[in-house]
Amino acid sequence: MKLKYLFYTLLLIGFGFFIVYRISANKAKSELSNDKSGKDKPMNVSGVVVKSQVFDTNLSLSGSLEANEQVEIRSEVSGIVEQIYFNEGSNVAKGQVLFKVNDIELRAQLGQAKTKENLASENERRAKLLLQKEAISQEEYEIARADFKSAQAQSQLIKAQISKTAVKAPFSGKIGLRSISPGTYITPSLLVAKLVNSSKLKITFSIPEKYANQVQLNSNLTFKVAGSDESYTAKIYALEPEIEVNTRTLQVRAIAENKSGKLFPGTFADVIFPLEKIKDALLIPTEAIIPVQNGKKVFISKAGKAQEIMVETGTRTATSVLILSGLKVGDTILTSGIMSLKNDTPVIVKIKL
């Protein structure tokens, strides 16, 4: 009886294993069939046909606005400030006296120096007469003459120091906030104010070295500043004579009119620099580009299948990329689903106009 139960038990276990095996085999076969059919099923993608067109290439660069002329006003001599002749934030003219330093001591020194100069001049005159009468030697006359020249130079030196007590504007412009008051003891190290000529502004920016040969003097560019949608025009007037080794860029300087006074020195500028016009340019949408380790690639449709192509790119705009090599006119570029594509993947392309 026990043997009979054992036989039925083994039979049931064997039958269960058979059922499990058949289910697993059928499932694997079904998955293999699905994979095969999915592999052969074409993907629906979007694409564009490459066409040649005229392309005005522009570089977007960052620059900085600087005053056409700017200087820190300081006194060359030390002393008490006697009078201030300018108002803060006002316009001043070239040569206008800005402030005066007390020069009483210097004028006293000048009087003393003039007395010595007159005495030395008289001694030189007498020595010259005596030399003509051969009463003194040539050497004695030269000593008297040297004393006179030294006294004369000392007087001129003090006169120059006195002239420096009246500090004048070196050019016309707007003067800033002052840091002195009448009665202040001033020294050459003390900054009085800043004088800025901003009727014209300089724009300094750097261009990558590969575009350096396209920069020409007297060519125009446009720029914008933060907080304004207005575009301004500037003209290139100077270039650095060499490429900066560390950044591999060429520094360029342009100048812009600022008669309205809307632009301020020190502001950042978004510069749009025009490059040469390309007549037969190949442009493709930016979303078609796939960055890879060795460069960049795209997928094109060829005979109903996706084909991977390595490309070299140039200038990039907000929506397009300039292709320098790798593509030709008439190629169909795939623009959607490209991250899921592989070589020879069947595709159905919907062309965008």
C-alpha positions as CSV (number, residue, x, y, z in Angstrom):
1,M,0.0,0.0,0.0
2,K,2.8,2.4,0.9
3,L,4.5,1.5,-2.4
4,K,1.4,2.5,-4.3
5,Y,1.2,5.9,-2.6
6,L,4.9,6.5,-3.3
7,F,4.4,5.8,-7.0
8,Y,1.5,8.2,-7.3
9,T,3.4,10.9,-5.4
10,L,6.4,10.6,-7.8
11,L,4.1,10.7,-10.8
12,L,2.5,13.9,-9.6
13,I,5.8,15.6,-9.0
14,G,7.1,14.6,-12.4
15,F,3.9,15.9,-14.1
16,G,4.3,19.2,-12.2
17,F,7.9,19.6,-13.4
18,F,6.8,18.9,-17.0
19,I,4.1,21.6,-16.8
20,V,6.6,24.2,-15.4
21,Y,9.1,23.4,-18.1
22,R,6.5,23.8,-20.9
23,I,5.3,27.1,-19.6
24,S,8.9,28.5,-19.3
25,A,9.8,27.2,-22.8
26,N,6.7,28.8,-24.3
27,K,7.4,32.1,-22.6
28,A,11.0,32.2,-23.8
29,K,9.9,31.5,-27.3
30,S,7.3,34.2,-27.1
31,E,9.9,36.8,-25.8
32,L,12.3,35.9,-28.6
33,S,9.6,36.2,-31.2
34,N,8.6,39.6,-29.8
35,D,12.2,40.8,-29.7
36,K,12.7,39.8,-33.3
37,S,9.6,41.4,-34.5
38,G,10.4,44.6,-32.5
39,K,13.8,44.8,-34.0
40,D,12.4,44.7,-37.4
41,K,9.7,47.3,-36.6
42,P,10.6,50.7,-38.0
43,M,10.8,53.8,-35.7
44,N,8.8,56.9,-36.4
45,V,11.2,59.9,-36.4
46,S,11.3,63.5,-37.6
47,G,13.9,64.8,-39.9
48,V,15.0,67.7,-42.1
49,V,16.7,67.8,-45.5
50,V,20.0,69.6,-45.6
51,K,20.0,72.7,-47.8
52,S,22.7,75.3,-48.5
53,Q,21.9,78.9,-47.6
54,V,23.5,82.2,-46.9
55,F,24.6,82.5,-43.3
56,D,25.7,85.7,-41.5
57,T,27.9,84.4,-38.7
58,N,28.0,86.4,-35.5
59,L,29.9,85.8,-32.3
60,S,28.3,86.5,-29.0
61,L,31.0,87.8,-26.6
62,S,31.2,89.5,-23.2
63,G,32.9,92.8,-23.0
64,S,33.4,95.7,-20.6
65,L,32.7,99.4,-20.9
66,E,35.4,101.8,-20.0
67,A,35.6,105.6,-20.0
68,N,37.3,107.2,-22.9
69,E,39.5,109.1,-20.5
70,Q,39.7,108.6,-16.7
71,V,42.1,109.9,-14.0
72,E,42.4,110.1,-10.3
73,I,42.7,113.7,-9.1
74,R,45.5,114.1,-6.6
75,S,47.8,116.9,-5.4
76,E,51.5,116.8,-6.3
77,V,52.4,118.8,-3.3
78,S,51.5,118.6,0.4
79,G,49.7,121.4,2.2
80,I,46.5,122.8,3.5
81,V,43.6,123.0,1.0
82,E,42.8,126.7,0.7
83,Q,39.8,126.6,-1.7
84,I,37.7,124.1,-3.7
85,Y,36.4,125.3,-7.1
86,F,34.2,122.4,-8.3
87,N,30.9,120.8,-7.3
88,E,30.6,117.1,-6.9
89,G,29.1,115.3,-9.9
90,S,29.5,118.4,-12.1
91,N,31.1,118.8,-15.6
92,V,34.4,120.6,-15.6
93,A,36.4,122.0,-18.6
94,K,40.0,121.2,-19.5
95,G,42.4,123.6,-17.6
96,Q,39.8,124.6,-15.0
97,V,41.2,125.0,-11.5
98,L,39.7,122.3,-9.2
99,F,41.3,123.3,-5.9
100,K,44.1,125.4,-4.4
101,V,46.7,124.4,-1.9
102,N,48.2,127.1,0.4
103,D,51.6,128.2,-1.0
104,I,52.7,130.8,1.6
105,E,55.8,128.8,2.6
106,L,56.7,128.1,-1.0
107,R,56.5,131.8,-1.9
108,A,58.7,132.7,1.0
109,Q,61.2,130.1,-0.2
110,L,61.0,131.6,-3.7
111,G,61.8,135.1,-2.3
112,Q,64.8,133.7,-0.6
113,A,65.9,131.8,-3.8
114,K,65.5,134.9,-5.9
115,T,67.7,136.9,-3.6
116,K,70.4,134.3,-3.9
117,E,69.9,134.2,-7.6
118,N,70.3,138.0,-7.9
119,L,73.5,137.8,-5.8
120,A,74.9,135.0,-7.9
121,S,74.0,136.8,-11.1
122,E,75.9,139.9,-9.9
123,N,78.9,137.8,-8.8
124,E,78.9,136.1,-12.2
125,R,78.9,139.6,-13.9
126,R,81.8,140.8,-11.9
127,A,83.7,137.7,-12.5
128,K,83.2,138.0,-16.2
129,L,84.7,141.6,-16.1
130,L,87.6,140.5,-14.1
131,L,88.2,137.6,-16.5
132,Q,88.3,140.0,-19.4
133,K,91.0,142.0,-17.5
134,E,92.8,138.7,-16.7
135,A,92.4,139.5,-13.0
136,I,91.0,136.0,-12.2
137,S,91.4,132.6,-13.9
138,Q,89.0,130.9,-16.2
139,E,88.3,128.4,-13.4
140,E,87.3,131.0,-10.9
141,Y,84.9,132.5,-13.5
142,E,83.4,129.0,-14.2
143,I,82.7,128.6,-10.4
144,A,80.9,131.9,-10.2
145,R,78.9,131.1,-13.3
146,A,78.0,127.6,-11.9
147,D,76.8,129.3,-8.6
148,F,74.5,131.5,-10.7
149,K,73.1,128.7,-12.7
150,S,72.4,126.7,-9.5
151,A,70.6,129.6,-7.9
152,Q,68.6,130.1,-11.1
153,A,67.6,126.4,-11.2
154,Q,66.5,126.6,-7.5
155,S,64.2,129.5,-8.2
156,Q,62.7,127.7,-11.2
157,L,62.1,124.6,-9.0
158,I,60.2,126.5,-6.4
159,K,58.2,128.3,-9.1
160,A,57.2,124.8,-10.5
161,Q,56.1,123.7,-7.0
162,I,54.0,126.8,-6.6
163,S,52.3,126.2,-10.0
164,K,51.4,122.7,-8.7
165,T,49.4,124.1,-5.8
166,A,46.6,125.0,-8.2
167,V,45.3,121.6,-9.4
168,K,43.7,121.8,-12.9
169,A,41.5,119.4,-14.9
170,P,43.7,117.6,-17.5
171,F,40.6,117.2,-19.8
172,S,36.9,118.0,-19.9
173,G,34.6,115.5,-18.2
174,K,32.5,114.8,-15.2
175,I,34.1,114.9,-11.7
176,G,32.9,112.5,-9.0
177,L,32.6,112.7,-5.3
178,R,35.3,114.5,-3.4
179,S,37.1,113.3,-0.3
180,I,38.5,116.7,0.9
181,S,37.2,119.9,2.4
182,P,38.7,123.4,2.8
183,G,41.3,123.1,5.5
184,T,42.2,119.5,4.8
185,Y,45.9,118.7,5.0
186,I,46.5,117.0,1.6
187,T,49.3,114.8,0.5
188,P,50.1,113.2,-2.9
189,S,48.8,109.8,-1.6
190,L,45.3,111.2,-0.9
191,L,42.6,110.7,-3.6
192,V,40.6,113.8,-4.1
193,A,38.1,112.7,-6.7
194,K,37.9,110.9,-10.1
195,L,37.5,112.7,-13.3
196,V,35.8,110.8,-16.1
197,N,35.2,111.6,-19.8
198,S,32.3,109.4,-20.8
199,S,31.1,111.2,-23.9
200,K,32.7,108.3,-25.7
201,L,33.1,104.8,-24.2
202,K,35.7,102.1,-24.9
203,I,34.5,98.5,-25.2
204,T,37.2,95.8,-24.5
205,F,36.5,92.2,-25.4
206,S,38.4,89.0,-26.5
207,I,37.9,86.9,-29.6
208,P,39.0,83.2,-29.9
209,E,42.2,82.9,-32.0
210,K,40.5,81.0,-34.8
211,Y,38.5,84.1,-35.7
212,A,41.4,86.6,-35.2
213,N,42.1,86.9,-39.0
214,Q,38.5,88.1,-39.5
215,V,38.9,91.2,-37.3
216,Q,39.4,94.4,-39.2
217,L,40.0,97.9,-38.0
218,N,37.1,100.4,-38.4
219,S,34.5,97.6,-38.7
220,N,31.3,98.0,-36.8
221,L,29.7,95.8,-34.1
222,T,26.6,96.0,-31.9
223,F,26.2,95.6,-28.1
224,K,23.6,95.7,-25.4
225,V,23.9,96.3,-21.6
226,A,22.0,94.9,-18.7
227,G,18.6,96.5,-18.0
228,S,18.1,97.7,-21.5
229,D,16.9,96.2,-24.8
230,E,18.4,99.0,-26.8
231,S,21.2,98.1,-29.2
232,Y,24.3,100.4,-29.5
233,T,26.9,100.6,-32.3
234,A,30.7,100.7,-31.8
235,K,33.7,100.9,-34.2
236,I,36.8,98.8,-33.7
237,Y,39.9,101.1,-33.5
238,A,42.6,99.0,-31.9
239,L,43.9,95.4,-31.6
240,E,46.5,93.8,-29.4
241,P,49.5,92.8,-31.5
242,E,49.6,89.2,-30.3
243,I,47.4,86.3,-29.1
244,E,47.1,85.9,-25.3
245,V,48.9,82.6,-24.7
246,N,46.9,81.6,-21.6
247,T,43.4,82.1,-23.0
248,R,44.2,81.7,-26.8
249,T,42.3,84.9,-27.5
250,L,42.9,88.2,-29.2
251,Q,42.0,91.4,-27.3
252,V,40.0,93.9,-29.3
253,R,38.9,97.5,-28.4
254,A,36.1,99.5,-29.9
255,I,34.7,102.9,-29.2
256,A,31.0,104.0,-29.0
257,E,29.4,107.4,-28.8
258,N,27.6,108.2,-25.5
259,K,26.2,111.7,-26.0
260,S,22.9,110.8,-24.4
261,G,24.8,109.6,-21.2
262,K,22.8,106.4,-20.9
263,L,25.9,104.2,-20.8
264,F,28.1,104.0,-17.7
265,P,31.8,103.0,-17.5
266,G,32.3,99.7,-15.7
267,T,29.1,98.1,-17.2
268,F,29.3,94.6,-18.8
269,A,28.3,94.5,-22.4
270,D,26.9,91.7,-24.5
271,V,28.8,92.1,-27.8
272,I,27.5,90.8,-31.1
273,F,30.6,90.6,-33.4
274,P,29.8,90.0,-37.2
275,L,32.1,87.5,-39.0
276,E,32.3,86.9,-42.7
277,K,29.2,85.9,-44.7
278,I,29.1,82.3,-45.8
279,K,27.2,81.8,-49.1
280,D,26.8,78.0,-49.2
281,A,26.4,77.2,-45.5
282,L,25.0,74.0,-44.2
283,L,22.8,74.5,-41.1
284,I,21.1,71.8,-39.1
285,P,18.9,72.0,-35.9
286,T,20.8,72.0,-32.7
287,E,18.7,69.0,-31.4
288,A,20.2,66.8,-34.1
289,I,23.7,67.0,-32.6
290,I,24.9,64.2,-30.3
291,P,28.1,64.9,-28.4
292,V,30.4,61.8,-28.2
293,Q,33.9,61.2,-26.8
294,N,35.7,61.8,-30.1
295,G,33.6,64.8,-31.2
296,K,30.0,65.1,-32.4
297,K,27.7,62.9,-34.5
298,V,24.3,63.0,-36.2
299,F,22.0,60.3,-37.7
300,I,20.9,60.5,-41.3
301,S,18.3,58.4,-43.1
302,K,19.7,56.3,-45.9
303,A,17.7,53.6,-47.7
304,G,15.1,53.5,-44.8
305,K,17.7,53.0,-42.1
306,A,19.5,55.2,-39.7
307,Q,23.2,55.8,-40.4
308,E,25.6,57.4,-37.9
309,I,27.8,60.3,-39.3
310,M,30.6,62.1,-37.5
311,V,30.5,65.9,-38.1
312,E,32.6,69.0,-37.5
313,T,30.7,72.0,-36.3
314,G,31.3,75.7,-36.4
315,T,29.2,78.7,-35.1
316,R,26.1,77.9,-33.1
317,T,23.0,80.1,-32.9
318,A,19.9,79.7,-30.7
319,T,18.4,77.1,-33.0
320,S,21.0,76.0,-35.6
321,V,24.6,74.7,-35.9
322,L,26.9,75.4,-38.8
323,I,28.3,72.1,-40.2
324,L,31.9,72.4,-41.6
325,S,32.3,68.8,-42.7
326,G,30.6,65.4,-42.6
327,L,27.3,66.3,-44.4
328,K,26.3,67.3,-47.9
329,V,23.3,69.0,-49.5
330,G,20.3,66.6,-49.7
331,D,21.1,64.5,-46.7
332,T,18.1,63.8,-44.4
333,I,19.0,64.6,-40.8
334,L,17.1,62.9,-38.0
335,T,16.0,65.2,-35.3
336,S,13.8,63.2,-32.9
337,G,14.3,59.9,-31.1
338,I,18.0,60.1,-31.9
339,M,19.2,58.9,-28.5
340,S,17.4,55.5,-29.1
341,L,18.8,55.0,-32.6
342,K,21.7,52.7,-33.7
343,N,23.3,52.1,-37.0
344,D,20.9,50.3,-39.5
345,T,17.8,50.9,-37.3
346,P,14.8,50.9,-39.6
347,V,13.1,54.4,-39.6
348,I,10.1,56.1,-41.0
349,V,10.9,59.8,-41.4
350,K,8.5,62.6,-41.3
351,I,10.1,65.6,-43.0
352,K,9.8,69.0,-41.4
353,L,9.4,71.9,-43.7
